[in-house]
Amino acid sequence: MDRTEPQLLTSVDAGVATVTISHPAKRNAMTAAMWRSLPELLERLAADPAVQVLVLTGAGDTFCAGADISTLREGAEDAQDLAVAAEEALAAFPRPTLAAVRGYCVGGGSQLAAACDLRFAQEGALFGVTPAKLGIVYPSSSTRRLVALVGPGTAKHLLFSGELIGTERALRTGLVDEVLPDGGGLDGRVAAYAAVLASRSQLTQAAAKEFAAGRRDRDAYWAGQARSSGDTAEGVAAFLERRTPDFTYTTGPTG
């Protein structure tokens, strides 16, 4: 495999799937082929019961510099449709997702990071939403997701100006959840946190993910899942017996 070619690399270890955006010649910018392949890749990972957590990151010292601008010559609207489809597939992934960000997280990179459940960043990372630099109308679904994450004021600042912000402001506004020091702190923290998530109940996580996204009509469904899965009884018994719980509920591809 030629690691210099633009591609999405995947590995699965101890319940954690890592998807790495790799396009070293252009700061991991996403080509049309990469946008197109991401939903299919996520579908395969969602169907794998061994995958309990998904980590999205970038190869080397940057996360993703956005869309490969040269592909926009083929049609900005078509390229945007591909990006939105990839973003929505990531947001709909049925298990916890975590973006591990270092370096540039700009444009389409910010779209992907915002679609993850959580974002951990290395100190010095830079974030930007840059359609105003290209005269592109940012998708309504992506705008709503950004507003829900950082509030209307910060969303407007990012969208109106296209300016980059650092990790301090990103943390303050809710664009990232944790900032780790340079020098290896990010990788260690992401690995440790992903391991914690993989050890927890997928039942709890799946229901929480739906409710946090605004779903209001599934209380009875999840109560039934809790009764039939045995996870609640196992969790209580493990707590009383001072042992690690053996949760058995598995989230399917559609949640």
C-alpha positions in Angstrom: 0.0 0.0 0.0 1.4 3.4 -1.0 1.0 5.6 2.1 1.6 8.7 0.0 -1.7 8.3 -1.9 -4.8 10.1 -0.5 -6.7 7.5 1.4 -8.5 6.6 4.6 -6.6 4.1 6.8 -8.3 1.8 9.2 -7.3 -0.3 12.2 -9.2 -2.1 14.9 -7.6 -2.9 18.3 -9.3 -3.9 21.6 -12.7 -2.6 20.5 -11.4 0.7 19.2 -11.5 1.4 15.4 -9.1 4.2 14.3 -9.8 5.9 11.0 -6.9 8.0 9.8 -7.2 10.7 7.1 -4.0 10.4 5.0 -3.1 12.8 2.2 0.4 13.9 3.2 0.9 16.1 0.1 -2.0 18.4 1.0 -2.2 18.4 4.8 -4.7 15.5 4.7 -7.2 17.4 2.5 -10.1 15.2 1.5 -10.5 14.3 -2.1 -13.8 13.4 -3.7 -12.9 9.7 -3.6 -12.1 10.0 0.1 -15.4 11.7 0.9 -17.2 9.1 -1.2 -15.5 6.2 0.6 -16.1 7.3 4.2 -19.8 6.4 4.5 -19.1 2.9 3.1 -16.2 2.5 5.5 -18.3 3.6 8.5 -21.1 1.2 7.4 -18.6 -1.7 7.5 -17.2 -0.7 10.9 -20.8 -0.3 12.3 -21.6 -3.8 11.2 -18.5 -5.2 13.1 -19.5 -6.2 16.6 -15.9 -6.0 17.7 -16.0 -2.2 17.2 -17.2 -0.4 20.3 -15.6 3.0 19.8 -14.4 5.0 16.7 -11.5 7.4 16.7 -11.0 9.8 13.7 -7.6 11.4 13.3 -5.2 12.6 10.7 -1.8 11.2 9.6 1.3 13.0 10.8 1.1 16.4 12.4 -2.3 17.6 11.1 -5.9 16.5 11.3 -7.5 17.6 8.0 -7.0 20.9 6.0 -10.5 20.5 4.5 -11.5 19.6 1.0 -8.9 19.2 -1.7 -9.7 22.6 -3.5 -8.5 21.2 -6.8 -11.6 18.9 -6.8 -13.9 21.9 -6.6 -13.2 22.6 -10.2 -15.3 19.6 -11.0 -18.3 21.2 -9.2 -18.4 22.8 -5.8 -22.0 21.7 -5.3 -21.3 18.1 -6.0 -18.2 18.2 -3.7 -20.3 19.7 -1.0 -22.9 17.0 -1.3 -20.2 14.4 -0.8 -18.9 16.1 2.2 -22.4 16.4 3.8 -23.1 12.7 3.1 -19.8 11.8 4.9 -20.5 14.2 7.8 -24.0 12.7 8.3 -22.7 9.2 8.1 -20.2 10.0 10.9 -22.8 11.7 13.0 -25.1 8.7 12.6 -22.4 6.1 13.6 -24.1 4.0 16.3 -21.2 4.0 18.8 -19.2 6.7 20.5 -17.0 8.7 18.1 -14.0 10.8 19.1 -11.9 13.2 16.9 -8.2 13.3 17.9 -7.0 16.6 16.5 -3.5 18.0 16.0 -2.4 20.7 13.6 -5.0 22.1 11.2 -8.6 21.2 11.5 -10.1 23.5 8.8 -13.1 23.5 6.5 -14.2 20.0 5.8 -12.0 18.9 8.6 -14.0 20.9 11.0 -17.2 19.4 9.5 -15.9 15.9 10.3 -14.7 16.9 13.8 -18.0 18.5 14.6 -19.9 15.4 13.5 -18.0 13.3 16.1 -19.4 13.0 19.6 -16.3 14.4 21.3 -13.1 16.2 20.2 -9.8 16.1 22.0 -7.1 18.4 20.6 -3.3 18.8 21.0 -2.2 22.2 22.2 -1.5 24.4 19.2 -4.2 22.9 16.9 -6.0 25.5 14.7 -9.7 25.4 13.8 -11.5 27.2 11.0 -14.7 27.1 9.0 -13.8 28.7 5.8 -16.5 28.7 3.1 -16.6 32.6 3.1 -13.0 32.5 1.7 -14.4 30.6 -1.4 -17.9 32.1 -1.7 -19.5 28.8 -0.8 -22.8 28.5 1.1 -22.2 26.3 4.1 -24.8 23.6 4.3 -27.8 24.2 6.6 -27.3 20.8 8.4 -23.6 21.6 9.0 -24.5 25.1 10.2 -27.1 23.8 12.7 -24.6 21.3 14.0 -22.0 24.0 14.5 -24.5 26.3 16.2 -25.6 23.5 18.6 -21.9 22.9 19.4 -20.6 26.4 20.0 -23.6 28.7 20.0 -24.8 31.2 17.4 -22.2 33.9 18.2 -19.1 31.7 17.8 -20.7 30.0 14.8 -21.2 33.3 13.1 -17.7 34.5 13.9 -16.3 31.3 12.3 -18.6 31.4 9.3 -18.5 35.1 8.6 -14.7 35.5 8.8 -13.2 32.2 8.0 -10.5 33.1 10.7 -8.7 30.3 12.5 -9.0 30.0 16.2 -6.6 28.2 18.6 -7.2 25.6 21.2 -7.8 28.0 24.1 -10.8 29.6 22.4 -11.9 26.3 20.9 -12.0 24.8 24.4 -13.8 27.9 25.9 -16.5 27.9 23.2 -17.1 24.1 23.3 -15.6 23.3 19.9 -13.3 20.9 21.7 -13.8 19.0 24.9 -10.2 18.6 26.1 -6.8 20.1 25.2 -3.7 18.0 25.8 -0.1 19.2 25.9 2.2 18.9 23.0 4.7 16.0 23.2 2.5 12.8 23.2 -0.2 13.8 25.6 -3.0 13.5 23.0 -2.3 9.9 21.9 -2.1 8.7 25.4 -5.3 10.4 26.6 -7.2 9.3 23.5 -6.1 5.7 24.0 -7.0 5.7 27.7 -10.3 7.4 27.2 -11.3 5.1 24.2 -10.5 2.1 26.4 -12.9 3.5 29.1 -15.6 3.9 26.5 -15.1 0.4 25.2 -15.6 -1.0 28.7 -18.9 0.7 29.3 -22.5 -0.3 28.4 -23.3 0.2 24.7 -27.0 0.3 25.8 -26.4 3.4 27.9 -24.2 5.0 25.2 -26.6 4.4 22.4 -29.6 5.8 24.3 -27.6 8.8 25.5 -26.4 9.5 21.9 -30.0 9.5 20.6 -31.3 11.6 23.4 -28.5 14.1 23.2 -29.2 14.5 19.4 -32.8 15.5 20.3 -34.7 12.3 19.9 -37.9 12.4 22.0 -40.0 9.5 21.0 -37.8 6.5 22.1 -38.1 6.4 25.9 -40.3 3.4 25.9 -38.1 1.7 23.3 -34.9 2.1 25.4 -36.7 1.1 28.6 -37.6 -2.1 26.8 -34.1 -2.6 25.6 -32.8 -2.1 29.2 -35.2 -4.8 30.5 -34.5 -7.3 27.8 -30.7 -6.9 27.4 -29.7 -7.7 31.0 -27.2 -4.9 31.0 -28.8 -3.1 34.0 -29.0 -6.2 36.1 -25.4 -7.1 35.2 -24.2 -3.6 36.0 -25.8 -3.6 39.4 -24.6 -7.1 40.3 -21.1 -6.2 39.2 -21.1 -3.1 41.3 -22.3 -5.0 44.4 -19.9 -7.8 43.8 -17.0 -5.4 43.2 -16.1 -6.8 39.8 -15.9 -5.6 36.2 -19.3 -5.9 34.5 -19.7 -8.1 31.5 -22.1 -6.1 29.3 -23.6 -8.0 26.4 -25.8 -5.4 24.6 -24.5 -4.7 21.1 -25.5 -1.7 19.0 -26.5 -2.6 15.5 -25.6 -0.6 12.4 -28.8 1.5 12.7 -28.7 2.0 16.5 
